[in-house]
Amino acid sequence: MDVREIYDAVLRGDGTSVETLVKQAVAEGATPQQVIAESLVPAMAEVGARFERAEFFVPEMLIASRAMQAGLGVLRPLMVGEQSTAVGRVAMGTVQGDMHDLGKNLVCTMLEGAGFEIVDLGADVAPEKFVAALQQAKTDIVGMSALMTTTMPAMERTMKALAKAGLLDGVKVLVGGAPLSQEYCDEIGANGYAPDASAAVRKASELVGAG
Ligand code: B12
């Protein structure tokens, strides 16, 4: 099985083929991590590049992201293990104004696979919603994702709202998303940044003292 076929099917936005090809790749011995790193993630990077060159528009971006989600749907059950005691609890959301959730979903899946319990708050999560989630149930980590430079400030607003509500004691804040950096993480006073899902698992383990 050529991972290139999965890559091409994502670019065509052909979710049915992606599903079939991913199943085939796994049956032939590819690991979920391999399929993600070698075909699904590079395909979305190419989608972004084509969007920048005005070869793709929002509808193409959307159908490609659905095709990628179809592939992740096949891989998710294979990555989420049966753990009796959670390593830690993570509340995760994409910040206000931002609808991009593929990366966040991937990070959630990988964290679950590593034994974390996830409270997925979804996308376009207002600061008050993060606050309410933490007031409702204590978590070890709050994860925030932002995919646009224009929505990065919502992370800072969320940090301020959490601080104002007195919720930052004992909770670590983990941030990520394509436009982010360690510098930005430090600037807003978050506890950790990771550039991708595997690094997110390492960082989260470190933050709960299990790394
Ligand atoms: C798919 C996509 C969409 C889809 C999203 C579907 C979905 N359900 O997510 C749709 C079509 C809806 C969309 C819409 C828009 N998009 Co868009 N989109 C993309 C695209 C092509 C890919 C993003 C993606 O899914 N990547 C794959 C995942 C796996 O990677 P990732 O998200 O980066 O996540 C990884 C890491 O960042 C990290 N990570 C992510 N989150 C977190 C969280 C934590 C805690 C941690 C530790 C790590 C972490 O780990 C992840 C896994 O490895 C990007 C291009 C790009 N290069 O990023 C543009 C992009 C983000 N979009 C862009 C734009 C402009 C838009 C629109 C404004 C377009 C429009 N005119 O309407 C709208 C905005 C909608 C909104 N309000 O949010 C721009 C943003 C530019 C900017 N200002 O910064 C980009 C960069 C494209 C471009 N080059 O111009 N988009």
Boltz pocket constraint, residues with backbone or C-beta under 6 A from the ligand:
constraints:
  - pocket:
      binder: B
      contacts: [[A, 41], [A, 44], [A, 45], [A, 47], [A, 48], [A, 49], [A, 51], [A, 52], [A, 58], [A, 59], [A, 61], [A, 62], [A, 65], [A, 97], [A, 98], [A, 99], [A, 100], [A, 101], [A, 102], [A, 103], [A, 104], [A, 106], [A, 107], [A, 143], [A, 144], [A, 145], [A, 146], [A, 147], [A, 148], [A, 149], [A, 150], [A, 174], [A, 175], [A, 176], [A, 177], [A, 178], [A, 179], [A, 192], [A, 193], [A, 194], [A, 195], [A, 196], [A, 197], [A, 198], [A, 200]]
      max_distance: 6.0
